[in-house]
Amino acid sequence: MSEQGTTQKLSEVHEFKTRVYLPTYDPCYVCGQKNPLGLQMRFFIEDNEDNIVKAEFTPKENQLGYPGVVHGGVVSAIMDEIMGWPLTLLTKCLSVTTQLQIRFLKPVTIGQTYIVSAHAVNAERKLWKGRGEVRDKQGTLYIEGTGIYMPYSAEETQQMDLHLTYQPGDLRVFSPE
């Protein structure tokens, strides 16, 4: 990823092993595991890549915008969610998107798996910035983007945490370590 991220590391905020998954919100279009119309993605962090949140995405036919080509809105929704996660992990506060900038470099197509990743650029002001990208498994860059996020208060975050689904082994994002 080209732009330098914040100097604080996720491992300074959370303790985790090899690959740890993040919680989900059941109705969410991107991560909701009980949303039959959604993508049902799982986001994760790995200890060998500090400050980076990742997910794997294998597009399906019902996500097309043109024959064989995934709709840009589908990939934009994924980028929106994944770019917010590193900020949430560093600050232990959720946020809402205020701006997305997505650059489509190559069409994302069905029939292969992509790696979506993101890191925090700045989580120290009133508006936070994240950066993300989509690559194929060979490392070819398809999409890059940035997002600006406004943090929820600690109280709002704690209320939202009551609605998140934590599977066994998921990182307890907002609980004291």
C-alpha positions in Angstrom: 0.0 0.0 0.0 1.5 3.3 -1.1 0.4 5.8 1.6 2.1 5.5 5.0 -0.3 4.5 7.8 -0.5 5.7 11.3 2.5 4.8 13.5 0.5 3.0 16.1 0.2 -0.8 15.5 -2.8 -3.0 16.0 -0.6 -5.3 18.1 -0.2 -2.4 20.6 -4.0 -2.2 21.0 -5.0 -5.9 20.7 -3.4 -9.2 21.4 -4.0 -11.8 18.7 -2.6 -15.0 17.1 -2.0 -15.9 13.5 -5.4 -15.2 11.9 -8.2 -13.7 13.9 -11.6 -12.8 12.5 -13.6 -9.7 13.3 -17.2 -9.7 14.5 -20.1 -9.2 12.1 -23.5 -7.5 12.1 -26.2 -10.0 10.9 -28.2 -7.6 8.7 -25.1 -5.9 7.1 -24.9 -6.3 3.3 -21.2 -6.8 3.4 -20.5 -8.9 6.5 -23.9 -10.1 7.7 -23.7 -13.8 8.0 -27.5 -14.1 8.2 -28.3 -11.7 5.3 -29.3 -14.0 2.4 -28.9 -11.2 -0.2 -25.5 -10.0 1.2 -21.9 -10.9 0.6 -21.4 -12.7 4.0 -17.8 -11.7 4.1 -15.4 -12.3 7.1 -12.7 -9.7 7.8 -9.5 -10.8 9.6 -6.1 -9.6 10.8 -2.9 -11.6 10.8 0.0 -11.1 13.2 2.6 -11.0 10.4 0.9 -8.0 8.8 0.3 -5.4 11.5 -2.1 -2.6 10.8 -3.7 -4.5 7.8 -7.3 -5.9 7.7 -8.0 -8.4 5.0 -10.8 -10.4 3.4 -11.1 -12.8 0.5 -13.8 -12.1 -2.1 -14.9 -14.6 -4.8 -17.6 -12.8 -6.9 -20.7 -14.6 -7.9 -23.1 -14.2 -10.9 -25.6 -12.2 -8.9 -23.0 -9.5 -8.3 -22.5 -8.6 -12.0 -23.0 -5.2 -13.6 -22.0 -6.4 -17.1 -21.5 -9.9 -18.4 -18.6 -11.3 -16.4 -17.8 -8.0 -14.7 -18.7 -7.3 -11.0 -20.8 -4.2 -10.4 -18.7 -1.3 -9.1 -21.1 -0.7 -6.3 -20.6 -4.2 -4.9 -16.8 -3.7 -4.7 -17.3 -0.1 -3.4 -19.4 -1.5 -0.5 -16.6 -3.9 0.4 -14.0 -1.2 0.2 -16.1 1.1 2.4 -16.4 -1.6 5.2 -12.8 -2.8 5.1 -11.2 0.6 5.2 -13.2 1.4 8.4 -12.0 -1.7 10.2 -8.3 -0.7 10.8 -9.5 2.6 12.3 -12.0 0.9 14.5 -9.3 -1.6 15.7 -6.8 1.1 16.6 -9.3 3.4 18.4 -11.8 0.9 19.7 -14.5 3.1 18.3 -16.9 2.5 15.4 -17.3 5.2 12.7 -19.5 6.2 9.8 -18.3 7.0 6.3 -18.3 10.6 5.2 -16.4 10.2 1.9 -15.2 7.4 -0.4 -12.8 7.7 -3.3 -12.5 4.5 -5.3 -10.3 4.1 -8.4 -11.1 1.2 -10.7 -7.9 0.1 -12.5 -9.1 -3.2 -13.9 -12.5 -4.9 -14.0 -13.1 -7.4 -11.2 -14.5 -10.6 -12.8 -16.2 -13.8 -11.6 -14.2 -17.0 -11.5 -11.3 -15.9 -9.3 -10.7 -15.0 -5.7 -9.5 -11.5 -4.8 -7.7 -10.3 -1.6 -9.1 -7.0 -0.2 -6.9 -5.2 2.3 -6.9 -1.9 4.2 -4.9 0.0 6.7 -5.3 3.2 8.8 -3.7 6.3 7.4 -4.8 8.6 10.2 -7.0 8.0 13.3 -5.9 10.9 15.4 -8.3 13.7 14.4 -12.1 14.2 14.2 -12.1 12.7 10.8 -10.2 9.5 10.2 -8.7 8.2 6.9 -8.2 4.6 5.7 -6.7 3.3 2.5 -7.6 0.0 0.8 -7.0 -2.1 -2.3 -8.2 -5.1 -4.2 -5.6 -7.5 -5.7 -5.8 -11.0 -7.3 -3.8 -13.8 -5.7 -0.9 -13.1 -8.0 -0.7 -9.5 -6.7 -2.2 -7.6 -9.6 -3.8 -4.4 -8.4 -7.5 -4.0 -9.5 -8.9 -1.3 -7.3 -7.5 1.2 -4.8 -9.3 3.7 -2.6 -9.5 5.9 0.4 -12.2 6.6 2.9 -12.9 9.3 5.4 -14.7 8.3 8.5 -16.3 10.2 11.4 -16.0 8.3 14.8 -18.9 7.3 17.0 -18.7 8.3 20.6 -17.6 5.6 23.1 -21.2 5.3 24.3 -22.5 4.8 20.7 -19.8 2.3 20.0 -20.7 0.3 23.2 -24.4 0.3 22.2 -23.6 -1.0 18.7 -21.3 -3.6 20.1 -24.4 -5.2 21.7 -25.7 -5.9 18.2 -22.5 -7.4 16.8 -22.1 -11.2 16.4 -19.0 -12.7 17.8 -18.2 -16.3 16.7 -15.9 -18.4 18.9 -12.4 -17.1 18.5 -13.4 -13.7 17.0 -11.5 -10.7 18.3 -13.4 -9.0 21.1 -12.9 -5.5 19.6 -14.4 -3.3 22.3 -13.8 -5.4 25.4 -10.9 -4.5 27.7 -8.0 -6.9 26.9 
